Structure formats: structure tokens, C-alpha cells
């Protein structure tokens, strides 16, 4: 699938009307779009990836020091293989090769930064850049006060993504990340970086980000080889807020066998916990909505978020990196 891309320079000014139409069409038809010409974006990406590699080389024992205390409701820090999604047969399958490091954007006292490497500086710099541009895009496509989303209250939540190499031909999981929808409002993504023995390589033909277009029924690979392009896709709460004017983007990350690993970064846009909407979307029939809505049919973002995390958080997981 070819990615619809607009220039950052056309997000405002005389060219913004045409760009808006292209953005809306891309999100409506494909669920994903790209922004190029973002000042400093590629440099910030590479600075982040370099430090993410350094962090990935730390021992698992050291990295586990920065694991979140789930019993207290914390999510910030390092995790490996902590999510599951249903495969094509409807069976729950753990993303056992996917490592993450979560942190709020902007920086927050709850963030749990490692002491061994300076992950914080490039992580926050990249996250804030994506966060600010994404809010402009949200406003352009109508995910703003008119849809019950106060952009001043929107929260950014970053996720370092490190997909470990897969050497087992017999692995039953064909994906680095199983098929799913992001449950928030919106998601910003950087193009992925691939490495073999620490040396950057091109994305393998069989690997990468695959999405089901909003007007389609099968996964298609997103061609995002241009490292200067920032990607955005729709989350489920965005679909709820816009009453199905746009649909959340179903996506997965397909892996390659061998000694290749993948690094990326996602920035999730969440509403404030107390923000609530009353949706006419088909998603309002989901049990996450039905079981947690108020008497007037509305739901708070916190209840939607908590129900979503409960559904996809793998239980009784023992991290493994073999």
C-alpha cells in the first residue's frame, strides 16, 4: 500500500485546505497517513534509535529493574512479552519477541528512566516533536472540542519498541506484534529501523507494518522506507469520538526469521481520565463500552483505557529472550 503523504509545510496557510482533504481521505480510506518535511525529525529519530540500541544491549536483569509495578497501576518502564492478541484462529498469542519502554510525554515524575544509558534525552525530544505535530493533525481532522476532545488535556504516552531477532523456524507466532487496534485517540509512529549484528539494513520484504484499510478486508504492507516521514493512524477512542466518521486502524507487525532486529517508536494520544464522550459508533456495542458506561450512555476515557489494557495484557507471562 502506498502511503498518502503531505508536507508539514502545508499543515497551515494557503495550502492547508487541500492538505486537509488529503488527510481526511487517507484516514477514511486507509486509516493511516504520513507527514514529511518535519524539521529535525529524522535527526531525532536516529538519536533515539542509537540510544534504544544501547539500552537493548543491557542484561535482562538490569532492564527488569525498570519494570513497572503493575500492582500499583503503574505502566511506566520496561516490559518484554507483556501483551497478547488473537491470531487468525482466534487463539490468544503472546508477542514474546516485543520489548517496550513506556514513558509520559512531556516528562513526568512517574517516568522510570534507566541510569545506565541516557534514554531520557532523545526519547523525550522525539516524543515532544511527534506530540506537537499530532495535535495539529487532530485539530485538522476534527478530533478536537467539536468531538468532545479537549486538545489542551490530551496526554502523550511514548513507547520504545524493540523487536528481538527470531531464530526459531518452528515458531508458531508469525508476527512481532499481533493484529490489533490501538485503543487511544491517535498514534504517531516513526519509520522502523532494522539491524543485523548492529549494522543497519533495509527492511526485509516480508516484514514491517501491515494494516487493513478502512475500505478493505486484508492486510497490506505500508511502504514507509523514507525515514523522513512521520506516520499517524487512528485509535479506537478517536473512532468513538467521531461516531465512525473514521475507523480505527487494524494493524500488525510481521517479522522476519534470522538475526535481524527492529526498532521503532510509538506515541499514543490519550484523553484525560475524566474526559467522557457519548458515542454512536459501532464500538459503543463493545463490552469495554457497554460494561463501563454511565446511565446516560457516556463513558470516561479512564474506564475505556482500563478495560482495554485488561483485555490485552498477557497474564502469567515469564519473559524470554531465547
Protein Blocks (a to p, Z undefined) as FASTA:
>chain_A
ZZddddfklmgcjklmmmmmmmmmmmmmnopacdehiehklmmmmmmmmmmmmmmmpcfk
lmmmmpccfknopagdcdehkaccddfkopacddfkbccddddddddfkbccdfkbcfkl
mmmmmmmmmmmmmmmmmmmnopafknopafklpccddddddddddfbfklmblbfbdcdd
dfbfbdcdddddddeehiacdddfkgccddddfkbcbdcddddfblkbccddddfklmmm
nnomaccddddddddedjddcddddddddddfklccddfbfklmpmklmmmccfkopacf
klmmmmmmmmmmcghiacdfZZ
